[in-house]
Amino acid sequence: MDRENKEQTKNGRELTPTPAEPGDTMPPEQKKPYDKKTRALAWVGVGFMVFLTIMYFYVFYSGKILQW
């Protein structure tokens, strides 16, 4: 298959896509889980954003921002 593509480029013709053979596929990479430190930091970030959202909604809906 590769030889055909090289010959086609030498002759000036466009490359034609060739079908993959059964042995040409690469195995998928093994996904390793995140470590505990990364997970903890992610949960701290989620908690912080929830805290900020609650604080902003409280100030907005209570009308305290108008008293400043």
C-alpha positions in Angstrom: 0.0 0.0 0.0 2.7 2.5 0.9 4.6 1.7 -2.3 1.6 2.6 -4.4 1.2 6.0 -2.7 4.9 6.8 -3.3 4.6 5.9 -7.0 1.5 8.1 -7.3 3.3 11.1 -5.8 6.2 10.6 -8.2 3.9 10.6 -11.1 2.2 13.8 -9.9 -1.2 12.2 -9.2 -3.1 12.8 -6.1 -2.9 10.3 -3.3 -5.9 8.0 -3.0 -6.8 6.9 0.5 -6.1 3.2 1.1 -8.1 1.1 3.5 -6.5 0.1 6.7 -5.4 -3.5 7.0 -6.5 -5.4 10.2 -2.9 -5.3 11.6 -2.5 -1.5 11.0 -4.6 -0.4 14.0 -2.8 0.9 17.1 -4.0 -0.3 20.5 -5.8 2.3 22.6 -3.7 3.9 25.3 -4.3 2.8 28.9 -6.0 5.6 30.8 -4.6 5.9 34.3 -6.7 7.5 37.0 -5.9 10.8 38.6 -4.0 10.7 41.9 -5.6 11.7 45.2 -4.0 15.1 45.3 -5.5 16.1 41.9 -8.9 14.9 42.9 -8.8 16.8 46.2 -7.8 20.0 44.4 -10.6 19.5 42.0 -13.2 19.1 44.8 -11.7 22.2 46.6 -12.3 24.1 43.4 -15.8 22.9 43.0 -16.6 23.8 46.6 -15.1 27.2 46.2 -17.2 28.0 43.1 -20.4 26.8 44.9 -19.5 29.0 47.9 -19.0 32.0 45.6 -22.2 31.4 43.8 -24.2 31.2 47.0 -22.6 34.4 48.3 -23.3 36.3 45.1 -26.9 35.1 45.0 -27.4 36.0 48.7 -26.1 39.5 48.2 -28.1 40.0 45.0 -31.4 38.7 46.2 -31.3 40.1 49.7 -30.9 43.7 48.3 -27.8 44.4 50.5 -25.9 45.6 47.5 -28.3 48.5 47.2 -27.5 49.7 50.8 -23.8 50.3 50.0 
